[in-house]
Amino acid sequence: MNFLRLLSSEVVQHITIHCLNTSVWREGSAEKPSQKAVRFKAWNGQMFEAEGQLKPEVAADDCKIKDGRWHRTLFSFRTQDTQQLPIVNIYNLPPSEPGKQYHLEVGPVCFL
């Protein structure tokens, strides 16, 4: 990893959360992230979060739709600080309840 970091000037990672009747970023049609939004811990210990200094780019946020069908929220992390990625932990995931599910799709880390 150290060799990749030394040769790179930028790093990118994508994480998709597939969800059924559960929000992970916004509640309903609100434009502001929810208090219960997921948070992502970076390799160097910093946090990517809705109200923090580091925020993920949210390309799509369809998990707020609760219609009995599967939806997804797409998070992108792009930074010139090569020590920030990969994401090592995800906090504040919704609790398991009947009729509410989610699963994670963690993409590879690309050093550019």
Secondary structure, DSSP 8 states (H G I E B T S, - for coil): -HHHHHH-S-EEEEEEEEEES--SS--TT-SS--TT--EEEETTS-EE-TTSSB--EEEEE-TT--SSSEEEEEEEEEES-TTS-SEEEEE-----BTTBEEEEEE---EE-
